[in-house]
């Protein structure tokens, strides 16, 4: 059994692959920026002297750290559309 690689497929679809790579980089930058903003606000909330802000921040942190990522993805994927509608 011998397999020969057909690299012409990569050359043929290179523009599509570049488009996908650009989209991946764009989504990564957006996710990092959102993570920095959310993390900053929650971090400020965790050191806040205002009890309500501190409590909301603590609930958010405990939920995010205390539930598995798969459960969070399930809630976002199925829960948000069910709550807000299609």
C-alpha positions as a printed Julia matrix, in Angstrom:
86×3 Matrix{Float64}:
   0.0    0.0    0.0
   1.45   3.26  -1.06
  -0.16   6.66  -0.88
   0.84   9.58  -3.0
  -0.09  13.0   -1.75
  -2.08  15.15  -4.16
  -0.96  18.65  -3.24
  -2.69  20.18  -6.23
  -5.88  20.24  -4.15
  -4.24  22.66  -1.73
  -3.06  24.87  -4.57
  -6.49  24.79  -6.2
  -8.33  25.7   -3.0
  -5.69  28.06  -1.61
  -7.9   31.18  -1.89
 -10.64  29.43   0.09
  -8.12  28.3    2.7
  -6.78  31.85   3.01
 -10.31  33.15   3.44
 -10.89  30.64   6.24
  -7.6   31.56   7.9
  -8.5   35.26   7.76
 -11.89  34.55   9.32
 -10.23  32.49  12.06
  -7.83  35.31  12.88
 -10.68  37.84  12.89
 -12.8   35.71  15.24
  -9.79  35.14  17.49
  -9.15  38.89  17.78
 -12.81  39.56  18.58
 -12.88  36.78  21.2
  -9.68  38.03  22.85
 -10.99  41.6   22.97
 -14.31  40.47  24.45
 -12.5   38.28  26.98
 -10.31  41.16  28.07
 -13.32  43.47  28.48
 -15.44  40.93  30.35
 -12.49  39.89  32.52
 -11.67  43.49  33.37
 -15.23  44.35  34.36
 -15.69  41.15  36.37
 -12.32  41.65  38.05
 -13.23  45.2   39.01
 -16.57  43.89  40.26
 -14.83  41.3   42.43
 -12.91  43.99  44.3
 -15.84  46.4   44.43
 -17.11  47.62  47.78
 -20.67  47.71  46.4
 -22.31  44.5   47.6
 -24.59  44.06  44.58
 -21.79  44.37  42.03
 -19.56  42.09  44.09
 -22.3   39.46  44.36
 -23.09  39.5   40.62
 -19.41  39.17  39.8
 -19.02  36.31  42.27
 -22.03  34.47  40.8
 -20.63  34.89  37.28
 -17.16  33.65  38.27
 -18.53  30.69  40.24
 -20.8   29.68  37.36
 -18.05  29.93  34.73
 -15.47  28.13  36.86
 -17.88  25.62  38.37
 -19.56  24.2   35.27
 -17.93  22.14  32.54
 -17.32  23.92  29.24
 -19.51  21.4   27.41
 -22.47  22.29  29.65
 -21.88  26.0   29.02
 -21.74  25.42  25.25
 -24.94  23.37  25.45
 -26.69  26.17  27.34
 -25.52  28.82  24.88
 -26.32  26.76  21.78
 -29.74  25.47  22.85
 -30.73  27.77  25.71
 -30.29  31.2   24.15
 -32.34  30.47  21.01
 -35.07  28.88  23.12
 -35.12  31.9   25.41
 -34.89  34.66  22.79
 -36.6   32.86  19.91
 -35.33  32.12  16.41
